[in-house]
Amino acid sequence: MSNTQVRSTATHTLDPPYSVPTSGKVSRSFIVQSPSVTHASANLIVGPRDYTHRLLFAGMLLRSALRFTRTRMRCALPPLPRVSVAARITLGVSACIYLASLNGVHGDADENEPSAPSENTEHEEVPLNTRIRIMSRGARTLISILEGDFVTRANVADVIEENLWFNLEALFRWYQIDHSTPQPVEFIHEPHPPPEAIHSVIKTAINFTDEYILNHFLGRVFSSLSKKNAPDAIRATSASCLVSALYEDDVRLLHVASLGNMRAVLGRPRAPAEDGAVMYDVHVLSVDHTPNNSAERSRVQGLHEGEELFEDDKLFGRAYTRALGDGKLKWSTDVQSRLHRDYLGAAPDPKVKTPPYLSAEPDVSTIKIEPGDFLVMASSWLPECLTDEEVVGLVGAWLNKNQETNLFLPLNEVAPDPTPGRVLDPEDLPVKLREDKTIMYRRWNVPKRFINTDPNPTGHLASNAMGGAESDLRQALLELAPHESEGNTKSLGIAVVFFQ
């Protein structure tokens, strides 16, 4: 990276109807910008009893309806909300998005904030297709990465995250009822919701919100014989995936929800060896909802017996089997035919016979956090470049070098260009490696060799995902926008969370 700058900015309160209740503290969001690499920012999120969630969701949907009506789903993404971070989570240098051929700061930063001057005025600016959202209250913090056109064409990412947070908070409030007054037997419970209840709320919140948004778009289109709202239906045919992590500091539990082909992996240090070296264990917390996952493939095929669904390891050309949006694989054929006939929609795919084929229900896992653990959340391109073991090993190597200097200290205003250092082979990483099935280094026809020079752990991961020690390759990738790179590069969003 050349001339890379790292700036720390304070987030601020949103105007209605986007306001999210927070504790009033201000967190820091970190923005990385360079002529070809841009930006990272975090805004925030946190979160009903299992058998009461449907009533809570009714209120959620009404709240969403008011928001959608007022914004018409066409407004630019709002600035970041005022947020706070749970006391024992270190979110320093936590969010970093790499995107080739961008010259300014885009996405979730304040729309009035001046961008860096462009060094290449010939290229059009390409909008980020990754959103990072963080919300926090008290001991709970929710961090999410959303990827894809569905969440970036309007304020969909904010609606999904706020509704998820709203329902999780309702669940915790339910369990914090004052037990000093008499309660009916059916309302007597433990003071903390069990993981199963949290899982149920997360799944239902995301699934119901996706269903509501798709129905809202359709309702706007079908409410008039005019074609003026036809673009809403077209917007709803785009898709997005997400990965969300809810951390409860008071009980040290981490709940990870994954939907689509994004990744969440936790690294855990082992006891130091006699020579003081520290190795790391790898815990994969996300589930790949892709045709390459035999369980997912069987699940989808079992719902549509006798149909030819998969070709070249794709579901009707999709690399995922679960996603937000993508109305083409969720709406009935009658709805799609009407959209095509009257509202500028694409012609229905003749292979799509019995939709829905996609689900918006995430898988959720829970793990007990131990001191020294760290979490890496990333968009779908990172697993194409690095294995889970390499991701953990790279962060482990970064910690071994930077734990005493860069982990808890504020970032300098300007990070100098990384100085050349010792090149690391995958075998040099502090982790036990497994079979490497990643594809990008093979496509680039270069061996995997890594560097450990970046003071930012997310920049460190991104640099090694994009060529590592092959600096010429990395520079070439950074100069290519994804849409013109012939598949050699994609947008990349990474969040790294360190637990004390």
Secondary structure, 3 states (H helix, E strand, C coil): CCCCEEEEEECCCCCCCCCCCCCCCCCEEEEEECCCCCCCCCCCECCCCHHHHHHHHHHHHHHHHHHHHHHCCCCCCCCCCCCCCCCCEECCCCEEEECCCCCCCCCCCCCCCCCCCCCCCCCCCCCCCEEEEEEEECCEEEEEEEEEHHHHCCCHHHHHHHHHHHHHHHHHHHHCCCCCCCCCHHHCCCCCCCHHHHHHHHHHHHHHHHHHHHHHHHHHHHCCCCCCCHHHHHHCCCEEEEEEEEEECCCCEEEEEEECCCEEEEEEECCCCCCCCCCEEEEECCCCCCCCCHHHHHHHHHHCCCCCCEECCEECCECCCECEECHHHCCCHHHHHHHHHHCCCCCCCCCCCCCCCCECCCEEEEEECCCCCEEEEECCCHHHHCCHHHHHHHHHHHHHHHCCCCCCCCCCCECCCCCCCCCECHHHCCECCCCCCCCHHHHHCCCCCECCCCCCHHHHHHHHHCCCCCHHHHHHHHCCCHHHCCCCCCCEEEEEEEEC
